[in-house]
Amino acid sequence: MLTLKKNYEFQNVFKKGNWYGGNLLTIYILKNNKDSNYIGVAVGKKVSKSSVKRNRIRRLIKEAYRLEESKILKGINIIIVWKTSAAFELANFKDIASDLKNCFEKADIYNKEEDSNV
């Protein structure tokens, strides 16, 4: 899993990319003209002042993405943002995974070939 780390990389996707919202997450997507996807995860301090809680949400999001990664088109920068309106108590893996999947379906970035094989 390749990650976006620099502030300017995040800002580029926020400014030029499209966004799609769910109940818990918002995703920002921008094509990167490469043969792999780059992912960034943002969980703000407004969610919780505790870094332990923020990092737990971040780990759950990354795991949910990892499970969906093979089904997603290549060549995209993706930033996944935890909504500040969503409380830490809502952070369970099942809800995060389904919300992320819904956002990806809205964004229409799933491989069409994968769907026909299922």
C-alpha positions as CSV (number, residue, x, y, z in Angstrom):
1,M,0.0,0.0,0.0
2,L,1.6,3.2,-1.2
3,T,0.8,6.3,0.9
4,L,0.5,10.1,0.4
5,K,2.6,11.7,3.1
6,K,3.4,15.3,2.2
7,N,1.1,18.2,2.9
8,Y,1.3,19.4,-0.8
9,E,0.2,15.9,-2.0
10,F,-2.9,16.1,0.2
11,Q,-3.6,19.7,-0.8
12,N,-3.3,18.8,-4.5
13,V,-5.9,16.0,-4.2
14,F,-8.2,18.3,-2.0
15,K,-8.1,21.1,-4.6
16,K,-8.2,19.3,-7.9
17,G,-10.0,16.0,-6.9
18,N,-13.6,15.0,-6.6
19,W,-15.2,14.1,-3.3
20,Y,-17.8,11.6,-2.3
21,G,-19.4,11.4,1.1
22,G,-20.7,8.6,3.3
23,N,-22.0,8.5,6.9
24,L,-18.6,8.2,8.6
25,L,-16.1,9.0,5.8
26,T,-15.5,11.4,2.9
27,I,-13.2,10.3,0.1
28,Y,-11.3,12.6,-2.3
29,I,-10.1,11.1,-5.6
30,L,-7.7,12.3,-8.2
31,K,-6.1,10.4,-11.1
32,N,-2.3,10.3,-10.8
33,N,-1.3,8.8,-14.3
34,K,0.7,6.1,-12.6
35,D,0.2,2.3,-12.5
36,S,-0.6,2.2,-8.8
37,N,-2.8,3.8,-6.2
38,Y,-1.7,6.1,-3.4
39,I,-3.7,6.4,-0.3
40,G,-3.8,9.0,2.5
41,V,-5.9,8.9,5.7
42,A,-6.8,11.9,7.7
43,V,-8.4,11.9,11.2
44,G,-8.5,15.3,12.7
45,K,-8.0,16.3,16.4
46,K,-11.7,17.4,16.6
47,V,-12.6,13.7,16.5
48,S,-10.6,13.0,19.7
49,K,-7.7,14.6,21.4
50,S,-6.3,11.2,22.1
51,S,-3.8,10.1,19.5
52,V,-4.5,6.5,20.5
53,K,-8.2,6.8,19.4
54,R,-7.3,8.7,16.2
55,N,-4.7,6.0,15.3
56,R,-7.2,3.2,15.9
57,I,-9.6,4.8,13.5
58,R,-6.7,5.2,11.0
59,R,-5.8,1.6,11.3
60,L,-9.4,0.4,10.8
61,I,-9.7,2.6,7.7
62,K,-6.4,1.3,6.2
63,E,-7.5,-2.3,6.8
64,A,-10.9,-1.7,5.2
65,Y,-9.1,-0.2,2.2
66,R,-6.6,-3.1,2.0
67,L,-9.5,-5.6,1.6
68,E,-11.0,-3.5,-1.2
69,E,-7.7,-2.6,-2.9
70,S,-7.7,-5.4,-5.5
71,K,-11.1,-4.4,-6.8
72,I,-10.2,-0.7,-7.4
73,L,-9.0,0.8,-10.7
74,K,-5.3,1.7,-10.8
75,G,-3.8,5.1,-11.1
76,I,-5.7,7.0,-8.5
77,N,-4.8,9.1,-5.5
78,I,-7.3,8.5,-2.7
79,I,-7.6,10.5,0.5
80,I,-10.0,9.1,3.1
81,V,-11.2,11.6,5.8
82,W,-13.0,10.6,9.0
83,K,-15.9,13.1,9.4
84,T,-15.6,15.2,12.5
85,S,-19.4,14.8,13.0
86,A,-18.9,11.1,13.5
87,A,-18.0,10.2,17.1
88,F,-15.2,7.8,18.0
89,E,-17.7,5.4,19.4
90,L,-19.0,4.8,15.8
91,A,-15.6,3.4,14.8
92,N,-16.1,-0.3,14.4
93,F,-14.7,-2.2,11.5
94,K,-17.9,-3.4,10.0
95,D,-19.4,0.1,9.6
96,I,-16.2,1.6,8.4
97,A,-15.8,-1.1,5.7
98,S,-19.4,-0.8,4.5
99,D,-19.2,3.0,4.4
100,L,-15.9,3.0,2.5
101,K,-17.4,0.5,0.0
102,N,-20.4,2.8,-0.5
103,C,-18.1,5.8,-1.1
104,F,-16.1,3.8,-3.7
105,E,-19.3,2.7,-5.4
106,K,-20.5,6.4,-5.6
107,A,-17.1,7.3,-7.0
108,D,-17.4,4.5,-9.6
109,I,-13.8,3.4,-9.2
110,Y,-14.3,-0.4,-9.1
111,N,-13.0,-2.6,-11.9
112,K,-15.8,-3.5,-14.2
113,E,-14.1,-6.8,-15.1
114,E,-14.0,-7.9,-11.5
115,D,-17.8,-7.4,-11.2
116,S,-18.6,-9.5,-14.2
117,N,-16.6,-12.5,-12.8
118,V,-18.5,-12.5,-9.6
